[in-house]
Structures are given as structure tokens and as C-alpha cells.
Amino acid sequence: MMDRADYYATKLAAETDASDVHAARKAGDDLVIVDVRSDEAWAQGRVAGAVHMHYSEIAARAPIEIPADAQVVVYCWSPGCNAGAKGALEFAKLGYDVREMIGGFEYWVREGYPIEDADGVHRRPVDPLTGVARVRTRA
């Protein structure tokens, strides 16, 4: 039987979430965030600054477009979608340092982080079930 600590350490090495990705970006970490969804999903909105590469294209495109030493984070729609896992597997097969963003685009949006679409970069209101709306006060 696998030791519980080993299990969770392994799981955390392979996964991240929207709040950790956002915090890493704010801290200046150089992440390549890859949206592995369809063209239609990409057009509806994506994590601001993400790269679009459907999971079926990763084997052919990633070695040309993404540096081999990049820290890669992949995402799909939501917890009900396994395209993120498919994308992470493809990057891992190529030897990339890759993690899947659990919660996907759904939780990125619900937590109020920047999204991008044809109209530019914007944010949607924070969903109180998934994130904390921070109110700025004047000192």
C-alpha cells in the first residue's frame, strides 16, 4: 500500500490550481500556460496570456514552440473535462516539467482572474462559492 504522504506529494507535484497559478504569475514565475481545448472553446475565452495548443497537437508543436526547460501548466474546461490530463500526459511524454491546473478554465473565471477574448482582457466577478472577493479599503 502506498504511503499517504508519498501519494499526496506525488499528486501535488502533478497538479496545481487557479489560485496557485495566479500567485506564481504575480510572483514573477515564468510559466507557460497552455489551453488544450478546442478552437471554439478558445474563442469563447481563455486564461489571459495562455498559449492555445489542442492536446492532440502537443507532440508535434510543443518541441518547436515551447522551450524544453519551460514550466508548463495545462488546463481544459473544468473538473468535468479530462483534456487537461490528456495534455499533461503529452507534455510529460516529451519530458516537460508539466502540471495540470485542476478546476480548469471554469475555476479560473469563477475566482475572478484575468481572462482574454476577442474584446481584450477583463475579469468576471468572483463567485463567492469558489473565491474570496477582496475589497479595497482606503487607509
Residue, then its C-alpha position, 0 to 999 in steps of 0.5 A: m500500500m502506498d504511503r499517504a504522504d508519498y501519494y499526496a506529494t506525488k499528486l501535488a507535484a502533478e497538479t496545481d490550481a487557479s489560485d496557485v497559478h495566479a500567485a506564481r504569475k504575480a510572483g514573477d514565475d515564468l510559466v507557460i500556460v497552455d489551453v488544450r481545448s478546442d478552437e471554439a472553446w478558445a474563442q469563447g475565452r481563455v486564461a489571459g496570456a495562455v498559449h492555445m495548443h489542442y492536446s492532440e497537437i502537443a507532440a508535434r508543436a510543443p518541441i518547436e514552440i515551447p522551450a524544453d526547460a519551460q514550466v508548463v501548466v495545462y488546463c481544459w474546461s473544468p473538473g468535468c473535462n479530462a483534456g487537461a490530463k490528456g495534455a499533461l500526459e503529452f507534455a510529460k511524454l516529451g519530458y516537460d516539467v508539466r502540471e495540470m491546473i485542476g478546476g480548469f478554465e471554469y475555476w479560473v473565471r469563477e475566482g475572478y482572474p484575468i481572462e482574454d477574448a476577442d474584446g481584450v482582457h477583463r475579469r468576471p466577478v468572483d463567485p463567492l462559492t469558489g473565491v474570496a472577493r477582496v475589497r479595497t479599503r482606503a487607509 
